[in-house]
Amino acid sequence: MLKAALAALNGAANPEKAAEMAAYHKVDRPYLGIPVPQVEDFTDAWRAEMDVLARVDLAAGLWDSNIHEARVAACKLLTQARMKEGDTPAFDLICTWAPQFDAWALADHACIALQKRLVANPQRLDVIEDWTVSPLMWMRRAALVATLPWAKINHPKPEDSAIRERILDWAALYVPDRDWFMQKVVAWWLRDLSKHDGARTAAFLAEHGPYMKAFARKEAAQYLPEDLRAGLAL
């Protein structure tokens, strides 16, 4: 199946778009110039033909090809809320990809798949917490991208509130990091949280906002109502 999948992707290649994508992503790997919706058309067809374990095997091979679109396809094959079987192999495979993250696009596709596996089993956050102290910036960043579902809960259960606080502790740990991507991901998490718990977002910004970069503070507070923005250093 791997050989056929790679042949299908290569058959849809657009050299002109591939050159544009290589210039945009700025990471040295093969590009085919296939837009994500077209990649999803392929993965939708493949998903219909195989069970989860077969998809895990295919995803592993596609990722190892190092072709940009094949790696996107690998992530899409494993983006599924519920898995009756293959849940742990899927989670384990995505975790093996994390040390290879080298740019935001593929990392984010992988993290969307990872979000589903974490929601399915929040105990896996113990694994993700180790990423917060990784020497690799992309892994540290991925810890917040992968946990975004907990920023978006309107009425969290006590266990979800506890997880949310745990992740906010990770975000606080990142505040002194001056890397643009790290500041951006903290702002992203807080911005999403602000739509569901503005008061907690404002409290975080009151404590840690003065130590964040200006653009990150402003983005984090983008959707806060005026009464919660008052007094914050934005």
N, CA, C and O of each residue as an XYZ file, in Angstrom:
936
protein
N       0.827     -1.207      0.000
C       0.000      0.000      0.000
C       0.861      1.257      0.000
O       0.504      2.258     -0.622
N       2.001      1.207      0.700
C       2.865      2.388      0.756
C       3.335      2.781     -0.638
O       3.304      3.956     -1.003
N       3.769      1.796     -1.413
C       4.254      2.092     -2.758
C       3.162      2.731     -3.605
O       3.419      3.683     -4.341
N       1.938      2.206     -3.501
C       0.826      2.758     -4.272
C       0.462      4.161     -3.804
O       0.135      5.027     -4.616
N       0.520      4.384     -2.495
C       0.186      5.702     -1.950
C       1.194      6.746     -2.400
O       0.818      7.853     -2.786
N       2.468      6.396     -2.351
C       3.495      7.349     -2.795
C       3.381      7.612     -4.291
O       3.596      8.735     -4.746
N       3.040      6.570     -5.059
C       2.856      6.755     -6.501
C       1.692      7.699     -6.781
O       1.770      8.540     -7.677
N       0.612      7.559     -6.011
C      -0.548      8.429     -6.196
C      -0.191      9.877     -5.893
O      -0.569     10.785     -6.633
N       0.526     10.086     -4.821
C       0.928     11.443     -4.468
C       1.866     12.034     -5.517
O       1.700     13.183     -5.926
N       2.836     11.259     -5.945
C       3.767     11.753     -6.955
C       3.053     12.025     -8.274
O       3.438     12.924     -9.021
N       2.015     11.247     -8.554
C       1.260     11.466     -9.781
C       0.482     12.764     -9.785
O       0.116     13.268    -10.847
N       0.227     13.306     -8.613
C      -0.508     14.567     -8.502
C       0.419     15.766     -8.321
O      -0.048     16.869     -8.035
N       1.716     15.564     -8.482
C       2.685     16.623     -8.212
C       2.522     17.801     -9.173
O       2.171     17.639    -10.342
N       2.787     18.974     -8.639
C       2.765     20.213     -9.424
C       4.103     20.904     -9.194
O       4.267     21.583     -8.180
N       5.073     20.751    -10.111
C       6.418     21.276     -9.869
C       6.468     22.772     -9.564
O       7.264     23.213     -8.735
N       5.629     23.542    -10.229
C       5.628     24.989     -9.986
C       5.198     25.290     -8.555
O       5.834     26.085     -7.863
N       4.115     24.649     -8.116
C       3.652     24.850     -6.741
C       4.644     24.270     -5.746
O       4.804     24.800     -4.646
N       5.309     23.190     -6.122
C       6.290     22.592     -5.226
C       7.418     23.567     -4.923
O       7.869     23.666     -3.782
N       7.872     24.286     -5.946
C       8.932     25.264     -5.734
C       8.457     26.390     -4.811
O       9.213     26.867     -3.964
N       7.197     26.808     -4.983
C       6.638     27.846     -4.113
C       6.552     27.360     -2.672
O       6.856     28.109     -1.744
N       6.138     26.108     -2.479
C       6.014     25.560     -1.130
C       7.376     25.430     -0.465
O       7.516     25.713      0.724
N       8.368     25.008     -1.216
C       9.718     24.888     -0.650
C      10.219     26.244     -0.176
O      10.831     26.347      0.887
N       9.959     27.286     -0.966
C      10.385     28.634     -0.576
C       9.617     29.120      0.644
O      10.166     29.825      1.490
N       8.343     28.739      0.733
C       7.511     29.190      1.851
C       7.883     28.492      3.152
O       8.043     29.146      4.182
N       8.023     27.172      3.115
C       8.263     26.422      4.344
C       9.716     26.491      4.808
O      10.005     26.334      5.995
N      10.631     26.728      3.861
C      12.044     26.953      4.202
C      12.683     25.775      4.947
O      13.584     25.972      5.761
N      12.224     24.570      4.673
C      12.818     23.360      5.243
C      13.232     22.473      4.078
O      12.457     22.254      3.147
N      14.445     21.970      4.134
C      14.999     21.184      3.037
C      14.445     19.759      3.049
O      14.964     18.878      3.734
N      13.382     19.557      2.274
C      12.812     18.220      2.061
C      12.055     18.241      0.731
O      11.781     19.324      0.213
N      11.715     17.105      0.173
C      10.966     17.105     -1.089
C       9.547     17.657     -0.905
O       8.874     17.374      0.087
N       9.122     18.440     -1.875
C       7.749     18.965     -1.926
C       7.140     18.579     -3.263
O       7.828     18.551     -4.284
N       5.860     18.285     -3.253
C       5.158     17.893     -4.473
C       4.232     18.981     -4.994
O       3.794     18.919     -6.142
N       3.930     19.973     -4.171
C       3.048     21.050     -4.615
C       1.580     20.681     -4.591
O       0.796     21.204     -5.384
N       1.192     19.777     -3.682
C      -0.202     19.347     -3.573
C      -0.852     20.060     -2.394
O      -0.335     19.972     -1.280
N      -1.968     20.765     -2.594
C      -2.636     21.442     -1.480
C      -3.237     20.444     -0.502
O      -3.547     19.309     -0.863
N      -3.397     20.883      0.743
C      -3.893     19.989      1.802
C      -5.243     19.371      1.455
O      -5.411     18.171      1.675
N      -6.227     20.120      0.922
C      -7.508     19.467      0.597
C      -7.352     18.306     -0.377
O      -8.078     17.317     -0.276
N      -6.423     18.411     -1.310
C      -6.210     17.320     -2.251
C      -5.543     16.132     -1.557
O      -5.853     14.980     -1.859
N      -4.628     16.416     -0.627
C      -4.038     15.340      0.166
C      -5.131     14.623      0.951
O      -5.126     13.396      1.054
N      -6.055     15.381      1.498
C      -7.162     14.796      2.264
C      -8.055     13.921      1.390
O      -8.611     12.934      1.873
N      -8.200     14.267      0.121
C      -8.972     13.402     -0.781
C      -8.319     12.022     -0.868
O      -9.002     10.998     -0.858
N      -6.999     12.012     -0.953
C      -6.288     10.733     -0.985
C      -6.480      9.973      0.335
O      -6.809      8.787      0.333
N      -6.275     10.659      1.442
C      -6.339      9.956      2.724
C      -7.753      9.483      3.043
O      -7.927      8.441      3.674
N      -8.768     10.239      2.613
C     -10.151      9.783      2.815
C     -10.382      8.456      2.097
O     -11.025      7.552      2.631
N      -9.855      8.352      0.892
C     -10.022      7.110      0.130
C      -9.252      5.968      0.784
O      -9.749      4.844      0.853
N      -8.050      6.247      1.261
C      -7.249      5.196      1.892
C      -7.871      4.745      3.205
O      -7.876      3.555      3.517
N      -8.388      5.684      3.965
C      -9.016      5.344      5.246
C     -10.182      4.379      5.046
O     -10.404      3.483      5.860
N     -10.923      4.568      3.959
C     -12.089      3.729      3.701
C     -11.703      2.290      3.375
O     -12.538      1.388      3.442
N     -10.441      2.080      3.024
C     -10.002      0.762      2.578
C      -9.284     -0.043      3.658
O      -8.975     -1.214      3.438
N      -9.009      0.553      4.821
C      -8.163     -0.147      5.790
C      -8.589      0.142      7.215
O      -9.232      1.155      7.491
N      -8.224     -0.758      8.122
C      -8.512     -0.540      9.525
C      -7.435      0.349     10.144
O      -6.495      0.758      9.463
N      -7.575      0.645     11.439
C      -6.676      1.594     12.082
C      -5.237      1.088     12.080
O      -4.317      1.854     11.795
N      -5.033     -0.172     12.389
C      -3.666     -0.693     12.449
C      -2.981     -0.615     11.091
O      -1.787     -0.323     11.013
N      -3.721     -0.872     10.033
C      -3.155     -0.745      8.691
C      -2.827      0.715      8.392
O      -1.821      1.010      7.746
N      -3.674      1.624      8.862
C      -3.396      3.047      8.662
C      -2.159      3.491      9.440
O      -1.378      4.312      8.961
N      -1.989      2.946     10.634
C      -0.782      3.264     11.402
C       0.455      2.833     10.624
O       1.431      3.579     10.547
N       0.420      1.640     10.049
C       1.557      1.155      9.266
C       1.812      2.053      8.057
O       2.956      2.401      7.764
N       0.744      2.421      7.363
C       0.905      3.287      6.197
C       1.421      4.656      6.616
O       2.304      5.216      5.966
N       0.877      5.192      7.695
C       1.320      6.502      8.177
C       2.809      6.491      8.509
O       3.523      7.452      8.222
N       3.275      5.395      9.118
C       4.694      5.296      9.451
C       5.557      5.375      8.198
O       6.569      6.076      8.179
N       5.159      4.662      7.160
C       5.929      4.676      5.924
C       5.875      6.016      5.211
O       6.880      6.484      4.676
N       4.698      6.631      5.205
C       4.566      7.944      4.567
C       5.430      8.982      5.282
O       6.104      9.786      4.638
N       5.405      8.961      6.604
C       6.227      9.923      7.349
C       7.711      9.702      7.066
O       8.460     10.658      6.863
N       8.124      8.458      7.054
C       9.543      8.150      6.856
C      10.036      8.533      5.464
O      11.243      8.661      5.254
N       9.125      8.718      4.511
C       9.536      9.144      3.169
C      10.132     10.548      3.176
O      10.905     10.901      2.284
N       9.776     11.348      4.177
C      10.229     12.733      4.343
C       9.651     13.679      3.289
O      10.026     14.851      3.249
N       8.762     13.200      2.450
C       8.082     14.087      1.499
C       7.041     14.892      2.268
O       6.278     14.333      3.056
N       7.009     16.188      2.043
C       6.116     17.057      2.819
C       4.675     16.566      2.763
O       4.047     16.363      3.802
N       4.153     16.375      1.572
C       2.745     15.981      1.438
C       2.499     14.579      1.994
O       1.414     14.302      2.504
N       3.483     13.700      1.902
C       3.327     12.363      2.471
C       3.248     12.446      3.988
O       2.507     11.688      4.612
N       4.000     13.354      4.582
C       3.925     13.534      6.032
C       2.582     14.152      6.432
O       2.011     13.790      7.461
N       2.086     15.074      5.625
C       0.737     15.594      5.890
C      -0.276     14.454      5.830
O      -1.153     14.350      6.687
N      -0.153     13.610      4.825
C      -1.073     12.480      4.682
C      -0.967     11.541      5.875
O      -1.983     11.026      6.343
N       0.236     11.308      6.374
C       0.418     10.452      7.545
C      -0.377     10.985      8.724
O      -1.040     10.229      9.434
N      -0.304     12.291      8.924
C      -1.046     12.914     10.035
C      -2.548     12.785      9.833
O      -3.283     12.474     10.769
N      -2.999     13.025      8.608
C      -4.436     12.960      8.331
C      -4.979     11.547      8.523
O      -6.123     11.377      8.944
N      -4.174     10.537      8.220
C      -4.617      9.155      8.392
C      -4.902      8.831      9.854
O      -5.710      7.951     10.149
N      -4.241      9.540     10.769
C      -4.379      9.236     12.194
C      -5.214     10.266     12.944
O      -5.292     10.219     14.171
N      -5.835     11.191     12.229
C      -6.686     12.199     12.866
C      -8.095     11.650     12.960
O      -8.872     11.719     12.007
N      -8.413     11.101     14.129
C      -9.707     10.441     14.343
C     -10.036     10.476     15.822
O      -9.192     10.152     16.657
N     -11.252     10.866     16.148
C     -11.618     11.038     17.553
C     -11.595      9.722     18.308
O     -10.982      9.637     19.373
N     -12.248      8.693     17.782
C     -12.346      7.414     18.491
C     -11.717      6.316     17.658
O     -11.931      6.224     16.449
N     -10.943      5.494     18.325
C     -10.316      4.342     17.685
C     -10.579      3.119     18.544
O     -10.113      3.052     19.681
N     -11.325      2.146     18.016
C     -11.615      0.950     18.790
C     -10.364      0.108     18.996
O     -10.172     -0.490     20.055
N      -9.526      0.067     17.984
C      -8.231     -0.590     18.108
C      -7.196      0.288     17.412
O      -7.525      1.084     16.532
N      -5.964      0.130     17.815
C      -4.932      0.948     17.212
C      -4.713      2.270     17.895
O      -3.856      3.045     17.471
N      -5.472      2.556     18.954
C      -5.351      3.835     19.642
C      -3.939      4.033     20.189
O      -3.318      5.069     19.948
N      -3.435      3.047     20.921
C      -2.099      3.176     21.494
C      -1.014      3.172     20.425
O      -0.107      4.001     20.499
N      -1.060      2.282     19.432
C      -0.055      2.372     18.372
C      -0.058      3.723     17.655
O       1.002      4.235     17.294
N      -1.242      4.301     17.449
C      -1.316      5.611     16.798
C      -0.657      6.677     17.664
O       0.132      7.485     17.174
N      -0.982      6.674     18.949
C      -0.369      7.636     19.861
C       1.141      7.459     19.892
O       1.887      8.433     19.792
N       1.588      6.226     20.030
C       3.031      5.963     20.112
C       3.750      6.414     18.843
O       4.850      6.962     18.911
N       3.126      6.184     17.680
C       3.760      6.584     16.426
C       3.901      8.095     16.347
O       4.962      8.604     15.986
N       2.834      8.814     16.683
C       2.907     10.279     16.626
C       4.007     10.792     17.552
O       4.709     11.748     17.219
N       4.154     10.161     18.703
C       5.195     10.593     19.637
C       6.595     10.376     19.064
O       7.518     11.127     19.379
N       6.755      9.352     18.224
C       8.072      9.158     17.601
C       8.372     10.235     16.572
O       9.533     10.481     16.246
N       7.324     10.879     16.059
C       7.545     11.946     15.088
C       8.010     13.240     15.747
O       8.711     14.037     15.124
N       7.626     13.450     16.993
C       7.865     14.746     17.637
C       9.328     15.183     17.610
O       9.587     16.353     17.329
N      10.301     14.309     17.886
C      11.698     14.769     17.835
C      12.146     15.184     16.433
O      13.209     15.783     16.270
N      11.331     14.863     15.421
C      11.672     15.241     14.045
C      10.994     16.531     13.603
O      11.237     17.000     12.491
N      10.153     17.111     14.446
C       9.488     18.360     14.079
C      10.551     19.418     13.783
O      11.485     19.614     14.561
N      10.391     20.093     12.648
C      11.374     21.115     12.272
C      10.723     22.352     11.664
O      11.417     23.242     11.172
N       9.405     22.411     11.696
C       8.680     23.573     11.173
C       7.253     23.497     11.682
O       6.787     22.443     12.113
N       6.564     24.633     11.626
C       5.248     24.708     12.253
C       4.179     23.894     11.527
O       3.299     23.326     12.173
N       4.240     23.826     10.190
C       3.127     23.238      9.447
C       2.970     21.752      9.740
O       1.889     21.313     10.132
N       4.031     20.974      9.556
C       3.929     19.542      9.822
C       3.721     19.267     11.302
O       2.993     18.343     11.668
N       4.354     20.060     12.150
C       4.148     19.885     13.592
C       2.681     20.089     13.946
O       2.130     19.349     14.760
N       2.049     21.085     13.344
C       0.648     21.354     13.669
C      -0.280     20.265     13.147
O      -1.238     19.894     13.824
N      -0.008     19.746     11.949
C      -0.823     18.634     11.446
C      -0.708     17.433     12.388
O      -1.707     16.789     12.709
N       0.507     17.141     12.824
C       0.700     16.019     13.741
C       0.017     16.278     15.078
O      -0.548     15.363     15.677
N       0.067     17.518     15.547
C      -0.543     17.848     16.839
C      -2.056     17.760     16.795
O      -2.682     17.446     17.807
N      -2.656     18.030     15.649
C      -4.109     17.875     15.540
C      -4.486     16.401     15.709
O      -5.469     16.077     16.375
N      -3.693     15.511     15.099
C      -3.923     14.083     15.310
C      -3.677     13.716     16.771
O      -4.411     12.915     17.349
N      -2.657     14.299     17.353
C      -2.311     14.000     18.739
C      -3.390     14.487     19.705
O      -3.653     13.836     20.716
N      -4.009     15.616     19.404
C      -5.091     16.126     20.259
C      -6.157     15.056     20.493
O      -6.639     14.886     21.613
N      -6.516     14.345     19.441
C      -7.564     13.322     19.557
C      -7.144     12.203     20.505
O      -7.960     11.698     21.275
N      -5.877     11.818     20.448
C      -5.385     10.734     21.295
C      -5.265     11.178     22.750
O      -5.433     10.365     23.659
N      -4.982     12.437     22.976
C      -4.896     12.938     24.348
C      -6.283     13.068     24.967
O      -6.474     12.728     26.134
N      -7.238     13.551     24.205
C      -8.609     13.638     24.711
C      -9.143     12.245     25.000
O      -9.868     12.044     25.974
N      -8.785     11.281     24.156
C      -9.239      9.903     24.371
C      -8.655      9.309     25.648
O      -9.284      8.465     26.287
N      -7.454      9.748     26.021
C      -6.796      9.228     27.222
C      -5.920     10.333     27.824
O      -4.735     10.420     27.504
N      -6.492     11.175     28.690
C      -5.728     12.299     29.257
C      -4.515     11.875     30.087
O      -3.638     12.699     30.346
N      -4.445     10.603     30.512
C      -3.258     10.167     31.245
C      -1.993     10.302     30.391
O      -0.879     10.343     30.914
N      -2.180     10.370     29.096
C      -1.036     10.531     28.199
C      -0.375     11.898     28.330
O       0.717     12.113     27.805
N      -1.025     12.815     29.020
C      -0.406     14.123     29.252
C       0.903     13.989     30.028
O       1.756     14.873     29.952
N       1.071     12.899     30.771
C       2.338     12.683     31.470
C       3.492     12.582     30.472
O       4.602     13.034     30.751
N       3.225     11.991     29.316
C       4.240     11.909     28.268
C       4.512     13.287     27.690
O       5.664     13.674     27.492
N       3.444     14.019     27.422
C       3.576     15.334     26.793
C       4.277     16.314     27.725
O       4.994     17.203     27.267
N       4.075     16.156     29.020
C       4.737     17.077     29.962
C       6.250     17.019     29.825
O       6.923     18.032     30.012
N       6.792     15.862     29.505
C       8.235     15.762     29.304
C       8.700     16.632     28.136
O       9.842     17.089     28.111
N       7.803     16.860     27.168
C       8.175     17.690     26.024
C       8.419     19.138     26.424
O       9.150     19.854     25.738
N       7.822     19.575     27.517
C       7.926     20.986     27.902
C       9.342     21.372     28.291
O       9.660     22.560     28.345
N      10.196     20.400     28.561
C      11.593     20.705     28.913
C      12.550     20.140     27.868
O      13.747     20.009     28.125
N      12.025     19.806     26.692
C      12.863     19.296     25.620
C      13.819     20.383     25.134
O      13.456     21.559     25.121
N      15.033     20.007     24.736
C      15.932     20.998     24.126
C      15.468     21.451     22.746
O      15.953     22.453     22.220
N      14.518     20.704     22.156
C      14.005     21.043     20.833
C      12.807     21.969     20.965
O      11.776     21.595     21.524
N      12.954     23.172     20.448
C      11.884     24.156     20.560
C      10.575     23.643     19.991
O       9.520     23.906     20.568
N      10.606     22.912     18.869
C       9.377     22.459     18.235
C       8.618     21.468     19.110
O       7.389     21.416     19.060
N       9.334     20.681     19.912
C       8.643     19.769     20.839
C       8.016     20.549     21.982
O       6.885     20.266     22.379
N       8.742     21.534     22.519
C       8.157     22.352     23.590
C       6.896     23.045     23.088
O       5.878     23.063     23.778
N       6.961     23.605     21.911
C       5.798     24.275     21.327
C       4.645     23.294     21.130
O       3.488     23.627     21.388
N       4.971     22.070     20.667
C       3.939     21.077     20.383
C       3.141     20.706     21.622
O       1.974     20.332     21.510
N       3.743     20.801     22.797
C       3.019     20.465     24.024
C       1.790     21.352     24.200
O       0.760     20.885     24.687
N       1.882     22.615     23.813
C       0.715     23.500     23.914
C      -0.237     23.322     22.747
O      -1.452     23.360     22.939
N       0.282     23.127     21.538
C      -0.612     22.931     20.396
C      -1.438     21.661     20.585
O      -2.627     21.641     20.267
N      -0.823     20.615     21.095
C      -1.511     19.335     21.259
C      -2.560     19.364     22.357
O      -3.440     18.504     22.393
N      -2.481     20.334     23.245
C      -3.419     20.400     24.373
C      -4.457     21.506     24.218
O      -5.153     21.835     25.179
N      -4.571     22.077     23.037
C      -5.551     23.140     22.806
C      -6.995     22.751     23.124
O      -7.770     23.632     23.495
N      -7.404     21.477     22.999
C      -8.796     21.161     23.352
C      -9.182     21.600     24.756
O     -10.344     21.928     24.993
N      -8.235     21.613     25.695
C      -8.574     22.008     27.064
C      -8.710     23.518     27.221
O      -9.195     23.991     28.249
N      -8.288     24.276     26.217
C      -8.520     25.717     26.232
C      -9.917     26.058     25.727
O     -10.383     27.183     25.907
N     -10.590     25.094     25.096
C     -11.825     25.383     24.374
C     -13.071     24.822     25.048
O     -14.139     24.800     24.437
N     -12.958     24.369     26.288
C     -14.107     23.788     26.987
C     -14.903     24.898     27.670
O     -14.352     25.665     28.460
N     -16.188     24.982     27.369
C     -17.021     26.030     27.961
C     -17.330     25.765     29.431
O     -17.267     26.675     30.257
N     -17.660     24.535     29.750
C     -18.044     24.190     31.120
C     -17.222     22.982     31.570
O     -17.726     21.859     31.605
N     -15.963     23.217     31.911
C     -15.081     22.091     32.226
C     -15.495     21.360     33.497
O     -15.914     21.974     34.478
N     -15.369     20.042     33.460
C     -15.521     19.244     34.658
C     -14.318     19.491     35.559
O     -13.303     20.016     35.101
N     -14.417     19.118     36.841
C     -13.274     19.359     37.739
C     -11.970     18.793     37.204
O     -10.923     19.428     37.326
N     -12.021     17.600     36.610
C     -10.789     17.010     36.091
C     -10.251     17.797     34.899
O      -9.038     17.883     34.707
N     -11.152     18.374     34.097
C     -10.707     19.199     32.981
C     -10.120     20.521     33.473
O      -9.146     21.018     32.907
N     -10.710     21.087     34.522
C     -10.153     22.313     35.100
C      -8.759     22.078     35.638
O      -7.876     22.924     35.498
N      -8.562     20.920     36.257
C      -7.230     20.587     36.785
C      -6.225     20.453     35.651
O      -5.086     20.904     35.772
N      -6.642     19.834     34.549
C      -5.752     19.712     33.390
C      -5.454     21.088     32.810
O      -4.316     21.381     32.442
N      -6.470     21.919     32.731
C      -6.273     23.281     32.208
C      -5.236     24.029     33.039
O      -4.363     24.695     32.483
N      -5.321     23.929     34.345
C      -4.352     24.607     35.207
C      -2.955     24.026     35.016
O      -1.961     24.752     35.046
N      -2.888     22.728     34.821
C      -1.592     22.090     34.583
C      -0.953     22.649     33.316
O       0.242     22.943     33.293
N      -1.751     22.792     32.269
C      -1.220     23.295     31.002
C      -0.856     24.777     31.113
O       0.129     25.220     30.522
N      -1.638     25.533     31.858
C      -1.278     26.939     32.076
C       0.036     27.059     32.829
O       0.774     28.025     32.632
N       0.339     26.099     33.684
C       1.654     26.084     34.326
C       2.753     25.892     33.286
O       3.825     26.489     33.385
N       2.478     25.052     32.285
C       3.454     24.893     31.212
C       3.630     26.218     30.462
O       4.748     26.630     30.154
N       2.503     26.871     30.177
C       2.574     28.146     29.459
C       3.374     29.170     30.249
O       4.157     29.928     29.677
N       3.180     29.192     31.558
C       3.942     30.121     32.396
C       5.429     29.819     32.325
O       6.258     30.729     32.340
N       5.760     28.541     32.248
C       7.158     28.133     32.110
C       7.772     28.668     30.820
O       8.971     28.941     30.766
N       6.955     28.817     29.789
C       7.438     29.273     28.486
C       7.587     30.799     28.394
O       8.280     31.295     27.505
N       6.964     31.525     29.274
C       6.927     32.992     29.155
C       8.320     33.607     29.033
O       8.497     34.516     28.221
N       9.313     33.161     29.795
C      10.639     33.787     29.647
C      11.344     33.452     28.337
O      12.337     34.095     27.996
N      10.858     32.467     27.603
C      11.477     32.082     26.333
C      11.173     33.157     25.299
O      10.005     33.412     25.005
N      12.184     33.784     24.750
C      11.987     34.920     23.843
C      11.809     34.495     22.389
O      11.594     35.342     21.523
N      11.896     33.203     22.111
C      11.693     32.738     20.745
C      10.294     33.131     20.268
O       9.320     32.981     21.006
N      10.198     33.629     19.043
C       8.914     34.115     18.522
C       7.862     33.020     18.537
O       6.721     33.262     18.930
N       8.236     31.814     18.112
C       7.264     30.731     18.045
C       6.760     30.345     19.435
O       5.593     29.984     19.586
N       7.613     30.417     20.439
C       7.185     30.075     21.782
C       6.253     31.141     22.351
O       5.260     30.818     23.004
N       6.569     32.399     22.106
C       5.668     33.460     22.533
C       4.324     33.351     21.801
O       3.262     33.574     22.384
N       4.397     33.007     20.529
C       3.183     32.887     19.715
C       2.279     31.772     20.224
O       1.060     31.938     20.265
N       2.866     30.626     20.616
C       2.021     29.514     21.038
C       1.388     29.779     22.393
O       0.271     29.328     22.646
N       2.074     30.498     23.267
C       1.463     30.905     24.541
C       0.278     31.827     24.257
O      -0.792     31.675     24.846
N       0.479     32.778     23.356
C      -0.606     33.692     22.995
C      -1.776     32.940     22.367
O      -2.936     33.248     22.642
N      -1.477     31.972     21.540
C      -2.510     31.162     20.873
C      -3.354     30.429     21.912
O      -4.583     30.452     21.838
N      -2.709     29.782     22.877
C      -3.437     29.038     23.894
C      -4.331     29.973     24.709
O      -5.491     29.660     24.978
N      -3.786     31.109     25.091
C      -4.556     32.065     25.885
C      -5.685     32.694     25.086
O      -6.776     32.915     25.611
N      -5.423     32.979     23.824
C      -6.475     33.562     22.973
C      -7.659     32.610     22.862
O      -8.810     33.033     22.964
N      -7.376     31.312     22.651
C      -8.465     30.332     22.580
C      -9.164     30.209     23.933
O     -10.389     30.102     23.992
N      -8.398     30.224     25.004
C      -8.990     30.142     26.340
C      -9.885     31.342     26.622
O     -10.922     31.206     27.272
N      -9.492     32.507     26.140
C     -10.242     33.732     26.441
C     -11.673     33.680     25.936
O     -12.544     34.359     26.479
N     -11.932     32.879     24.895
C     -13.278     32.764     24.351
C     -14.191     31.934     25.250
O     -15.412     31.952     25.094
N     -13.590     31.208     26.192
C     -14.348     30.288     27.036
C     -14.192     30.594     28.527
O     -15.066     30.262     29.328
N     -13.089     31.221     28.888
C     -12.848     31.599     30.285
C     -11.996     32.857     30.299
O     -10.789     32.816     30.536
N     -12.657     33.973     30.039
C     -11.956     35.240     29.956
C     -11.297     35.630     31.269
O     -10.202     36.192     31.278
N     -11.961     35.332     32.374
C     -11.411     35.722     33.669
C     -10.089     35.018     33.943
O      -9.157     35.631     34.464
N      -9.999     33.737     33.598
C      -8.740     33.010     33.846
C      -7.642     33.523     32.922
O      -6.483     33.611     33.324
N      -8.000     33.859     31.691
C      -7.027     34.431     30.768
C      -6.502     35.759     31.295
O      -5.298     36.014     31.272
N      -7.409     36.598     31.766
C      -7.001     37.899     32.301
C      -6.103     37.726     33.517
O      -5.146     38.480     33.692
N      -6.400     36.745     34.356
C      -5.575     36.500     35.540
C      -4.171     36.074     35.141
O      -3.189     36.512     35.741
N      -4.075     35.222     34.132
C      -2.752     34.810     33.652
C      -1.984     36.016     33.128
O      -0.804     36.186     33.433
N      -2.650     36.848     32.343
C      -1.981     38.011     31.764
C      -1.591     39.026     32.830
O      -0.562     39.691     32.709
N      -2.401     39.150     33.867
C      -2.049     40.066     34.951
C      -0.763     39.626     35.628
O       0.058     40.455     36.020
N      -0.590     38.308     35.765
C       0.595     37.792     36.446
C       1.806     37.694     35.525
O       2.919     38.056     35.908
N       1.582     37.204     34.312
C       2.711     36.888     33.436
C       2.826     37.817     32.226
O       3.873     37.859     31.580
N       1.773     38.555     31.918
C       1.778     39.414     30.743
C       2.943     40.384     30.676
O       3.513     40.569     29.600
N       3.324     41.019     31.794
C       4.436     41.969     31.714
C       5.746     41.353     31.230
O       6.649     42.072     30.801
N       5.854     40.040     31.294
C       7.087     39.360     30.902
C       6.993     38.738     29.513
O       7.956     38.145     29.026
N       5.820     38.876     28.873
C       5.635     38.380     27.513
C       5.989     39.482     26.521
O       5.969     40.664     26.863
N       6.309     39.093     25.308
C       6.527     40.090     24.272
C       5.214     40.811     23.970
O       4.130     40.253     24.140
N       5.332     42.053     23.521
C       4.145     42.889     23.328
C       3.153     42.253     22.362
O       1.950     42.268     22.624
N       3.629     41.697     21.254
C       2.704     41.124     20.278
C       1.943     39.952     20.888
O       0.768     39.748     20.583
N       2.606     39.184     21.746
C       1.967     38.023     22.358
C       0.901     38.460     23.356
O      -0.176     37.867     23.410
N       1.190     39.487     24.141
C       0.188     40.013     25.080
C      -1.055     40.471     24.334
O      -2.178     40.151     24.723
N      -0.844     41.220     23.265
C      -1.969     41.761     22.510
C      -2.796     40.643     21.874
O      -4.026     40.690     21.887
N      -2.114     39.638     21.316
C      -2.850     38.540     20.690
C      -3.614     37.738     21.734
O      -4.755     37.340     21.497
N      -3.004     37.498     22.874
C      -3.659     36.723     23.924
C      -4.929     37.404     24.412
O      -5.904     36.741     24.765
N      -4.909     38.728     24.430
C      -6.045     39.493     24.952
C      -7.023     39.929     23.867
O      -7.960     40.680     24.139
N      -6.812     39.467     22.652
C      -7.569     39.951     21.500
C      -9.081     39.871     21.692
O      -9.801     40.775     21.269
N      -9.569     38.811     22.319
C     -11.013     38.607     22.448
C     -11.534     38.855     23.859
O     -12.690     38.555     24.158
N     -10.701     39.392     24.710
C     -11.168     39.716     26.055
C     -12.092     40.925     26.011
O     -11.807     41.877     25.284
N     -13.184     40.922     26.760
C     -14.034     42.118     26.845
C     -13.287     43.247     27.538
O     -12.315     43.020     28.259
N     -13.752     44.448     27.311
C     -13.040     45.624     27.803
C     -12.869     45.618     29.322
O     -11.834     46.052     29.827
N     -13.877     45.129     30.057
C     -13.751     45.162     31.508
C     -12.627     44.251     32.004
O     -12.030     44.520     33.046
N     -12.334     43.178     31.267
C     -11.229     42.299     31.644
C      -9.895     42.790     31.130
O      -8.851     42.444     31.684
N      -9.912     43.588     30.085
C      -8.678     44.165     29.562
C      -8.168     45.311     30.415
O      -6.974     45.608     30.431
N      -9.087     45.950     31.124
C      -8.730     47.114     31.933
C      -7.658     46.745     32.964
O      -7.788     45.770     33.703
N      -6.628     47.531     32.988
C      -5.570     47.304     33.966
C      -4.471     46.383     33.487
O      -3.425     46.286     34.130
N      -4.682     45.705     32.374
C      -3.630     44.828     31.854
C      -2.631     45.647     31.040
O      -3.008     46.591     30.346
N      -1.373     45.280     31.131
C      -0.321     45.966     30.378
C      -0.280     45.417     28.968
O       0.445     44.462     28.689
N      -1.060     46.020     28.072
C      -1.140     45.534     26.691
C      -0.504     46.519     25.730
O      -0.480     46.276     24.523
